[in-house]
Amino acid sequence: MTGYIIAQVNLKKKDGFKDYANKVPETVKKYGGEYLVRAGEFKSLEGKWDFTRNVIIKFPSYERALEWYNSDEYNQIKNLRVENSEGNLIIIKGV
C-alpha cells in the first residue's frame, strides 16, 4: 500500500527555504519517493486555505514514507524547513 507525504507550507525566509528545497529531492529519491505536487499553481475552491505552497510525495509504501521522514539524511536538512517555513505535514496510507 502506497504512502504519501502531504505538506502545506508558508515561507518565512525564502533564501533559507531555497537551500532546503534544493537538498530534499535527493533524500526523497533515495527512499523511492516521487513528487506528485511541488508548489504548483492552485485555486482554493472551498474553505479557508492559508498556505501558499502545497507538496504531495508518493512513496512505495506507508512504511517507506516513515523511513524517509525519520532517516538521518532527511533529519540533517529538516531544520532548514522548520526554521524557514511554517505549515502542516502528514504521512497517510494510500488506497
Buried (B, 14 or more C-beta within 10 A) or exposed (E): EBBBBBBBBEBEEEEBBEBBBEBBEEBBEEBBBEBEBBBEEEEEEEEEEEBEBBBBBBBBBBEBBBBBBEBEBBEEBBEBBEEBBEBEEEBEEEE
